[in-house]
Amino acid sequence: MEWSPAVWVSDSRQFAREVIVEAKKITWPTQKEAVAGTIGVVVIVAIITTALSLVDALLGQLIQWILPGG
């Protein structure tokens, strides 16, 4: 591998060209798809948060029952 500035510039230009080619292949979701995905994520996070909160509360009560006066 050559370590000259000319090679660095050439490699950088080639990399930039490849990035542009790949960027043109990107397909963005429609607004409807983006909204549906966001709502799905919010619902799943709410469900997991509720479940973990219940487990935390139950384990806290269990620990208080096992170790009274703590």
Sequence and secondary structure as in RCSB ss.txt:
>XXXX:A:sequence
MEWSPAVWVSDSRQFAREVIVEAKKITWPTQKEAVAGTIGVVVIVAIITTALSLVDALLGQLIQWILPGG
>XXXX:A:secstr
    HHHHHHHHHHHHHHHHHHHTT     HHHHHHHHHHHHHHHHHHHHHHHHHHHHHHHHHHHHSTT 
